[in-house]
């Protein structure tokens, strides 16, 4: 549901579609960093808990999460643009930057302890973004809920991997 501050009435469908495309490109740009830091032999050699997800699950899950993140940001942007939504959209960009930073820390530098500290910051940033999105669009806030849940799980997994592989 868009609030009374919504300015989409003044935006053409083309502008709105281009904005959605922009949010999708921005969100998936964070994902693209993962292509530079693949799990590789180091990750394969780690001791893993029995509940470690199979490798094939990460691609579909992250694809869905990045798409939902983009749609959430777009929905908030539609409620007044940057002028009206500067704080929530800035929080979104902060969490996106933290999201992008985790992969090089864990897979690139092989620093699970540092990656765990970073994922805690990421979790806080996602939670803050979700709460900041809620006044503009409850739907946008709910679209971030699976992301927060997955990062919660990923944080526990990251911590476990760090402790199993000192």
N, C-alpha and C positions, 0 to 999 in steps of 0.2 A: 504494500500500500504506500503510495507516495503522499507526502504531506502537502499542506497548503503552500509551502514555500517552493514547491516544484515549479520549475521553469520549462518543463518539457513542452508545454503548449507553444512556446516561442522557438523551439528547436524543431527543425524539419526531421522527418523520418530518416533522411539520408545522414544528417548530422548525428542523430542518435545512433544509427548503425555504425557510422565511422568511429564514434566514441567507444562503442562496445568493442569494435575491432582493436582500437588502441589499448583498451584495458586488457584484452586477451593477449595482445602482443607483449605488453609490459609484464603481465603475470608469467607468461611462458618464457620470457627472457630469463627470469630467475631459474626456471627449469633447465634452460639450455646450458647453463654453467655445469650442470651435472654431466654433460657429454664430455667435458674436459677432464673430469675426475671420476673415472669409472672404478667400480669396486676392485676388480683385478685380483691378483694372486694374494696380496696382503689380506684383503677381506676374506678370501676363501680359506686362508690359513688360520683365521681366528677361531677360538673356541666359542661356540654359540649355544644359547639355551635351547631346550627342546621346542619352545614356543616361538622360535625365530621364524618369521614368515618365509615362504619360498620366494626366490628371486623374481619369478614371473609376476608376482602380485604388485610390486612397487610401481611399474609403469602404468597400469590401468588406474591404480588408486591415485597416484600423483596427477595423472591427466585429468581425472574427475575433479580433484581438489583445486588445481590451478584454474580450471574452467569456472568452478563455483566461486572462487576468490575474485576472478575478473568480473563476473556478473554481479557479485555483491558490491564491488567498488563502483561499477557502472550505475547500479541502482542508486547508490548514495550520491554519486556525481549528478545524476538526473534531478536531485532535490536541491537545486540551486547552484550547481557547479562548484568550482574551486572557491569562489567568493563566500558562499554560504557553508561549505563543507570542508574548509581548510584543515581543521583539526582532525576529523576522522580520516580524511584522505591522506594527510601527512602520516598519521599512525599506520595506515595501510602500507605506505611506501617504506616506512621504517621496518615493519614486520617482513615485508618482501625482501628488503636488503639483508635482514638477519637470516631469512630463509635461504637466500643465495649463498650466504657465507658458510653455512653448515657443511655443505658438500666438500669444499676444499679443505676445511679443517679436519674432517673425518677421513675422507678417502684420499685427499691430496697429501696432507701433512702427516696422516696416520696419528692423529692426536685425539683419541676418544675422550680423554679427560677435558681438554679444552673445548671439544665439540659438545660435551655434556653441559658445560657452563654456558656455552652459547645457546644451546637448545632451551635452557631455562629462561634466558632472556627472550628468546623467540616466543616461548609459551606466554610469557607476560605480555609481550607486544601483541600477540594474537588476541588474547583475552581483552586487552585494552581497546583494540580495534573493534572487536565484536560489540563491546559495550558502547563505544562511540558511534557505531553504525546504527544501533537500535533506535535512537530518536528520529533519525531520517527515514529508516526503512527496517521494519522488523524482519522482513524477508531477507534483506541483506545480512542482518545479524545471524539469522538461522542458517544462511548459506555458509557462514564461517564455522558453525558448530562442528561439522564433521572434520574440518581441518584441525580445530583445536583438539578434538578427540584423537585424531591420528598422531598429532605431534605429542600428545600426552603419552600415547603408546610408544612412539619413537624415542621419547625421552627415557622411559623406563628401559627400553631395549638398549639404547646408547649407554646408559649407566651400567647395565648388566654386562655388556660387552667390555666396557672399560674395566670392570672389576674382575671379569674372567680372564682378561688378557693384560696383566700389569706390565 
